[in-house]
Amino acid sequence: MTLNISYSLLNTLYVFAEATWLHLDNDTVRVEVERETKLRVPLHHLCSIVVHGDALISPALLARAMERGIGVVYLSRGGKFLARVEGAMSGNVHLRLAQFAAHTDPTRARQIAIQMVAGKIRNSRNLLLRSARDSSVTDECAALANAAQHLSASLRTLPSRADLDAVRGVEGDAARVYFAQFEHLIKPELRARFAFDVRTRRPPRNAVNALLSYLYAVLTHDCRSALESVGLDPQLGFLHAPRPGRPALALDLMEEFRAILADRIALTLINRGQLSARDFRESTGGAVEMIGDARKLVLGYLQERKRETVRHPILNAEVPFGLLPQIQARLLARHLRGELEFYPPFLLR
């Protein structure tokens, strides 16, 4: 099966520095820090702008970005999603009608959710197995292998689940088993500094959770942009229930990328010693966030990872990691239009 896709890997402008102003200058973004121009980026090179902290955007630039379909995302200094500004809704109304019809059909919604959960579990299982092969500690190797077997069993039960709540239950159990072994993926000599016992989100309670939450937020943004680029509504998902302001379909799509992008990047940066305890701080209430240049380091490595290529099993071609959300969004659109019998999640071999 072949699929013709001709996307260019457009860039995202990330803004970190305090006292930063973004202006419109002849269809170019001019970035000023303390009244000094630091960067100029043509608007046609951008697909989105992500602002961390207190950077400001001029009304003229914001208006032009909306005209060009460039989304503007605001994150807190710690990487928490705050808001997204976007222009007029575009896309094929017939595709959105097909999406709404699938959402309201319990059988189709369950089928799509099963495929997405299966992709997440298989990619998580493969990460555990790879780590088990690399581990030199016998007990930990056995624990990782046992967890991988549990995920395999979860995969086998998915088709028999009668409704969405049951599918979500399998996904939740698999995530619990996976994260119970996550500390074993960190080098033993680094576990004192990067302790991890359970996944916590609101708020993240340690450095590892803060790093994962930050990467997940960035991936959610990428998935949302990909869905919008093909004309799908990112708010109306299948696995995640719709809530006001929640990009449920973007969260659905992100599931298959958690282990292969976010988790692997987090583990690489920790195990290589590129992040330290000094890159995180605990605020009032116990929330932990990244500080200083840590976010730049993480995003820089993520951008490098996005430029690496991987063979896509459906396209049977080498594609950049950064294009995977767009490719999967297109495959989902083709399924919703009836051109594909099932939605095929991306599986890293």
Buried (B, 14 or more C-beta within 10 A) or exposed (E): EEBEBEBEEBBBBBBBBEEBBBBBBEEBBBBBBEEEEEBEBEBEEBBBBBBBBEBEBBEEBBEBBBEEBBBBBBBEBBBBBEEBBBBEEEBEEEBBEBBEEBBEEEEBBBBBBBBBBBBBBBBBBBBBBBBBEEBEEEEBBEBBBEBBBBBEEBBEEBEEBEEBEBBBBBBEBBBEBBBBBBBBBBEEEBBEBBEBEEBBEEBBBBBBBBBBBBBBBBBBBBBBBBBBBBBBBBBBBBBBEBEEEBBBBBBBBBBBBBBBBBBBBBBEBBBEEEBEEEBBBBEEEEBBBBBEEBBBBBBEBBEEBBEEEBEBEBBEEEBBBBBBBBBBBBBBBBBBEEEBEEBBBBBBE
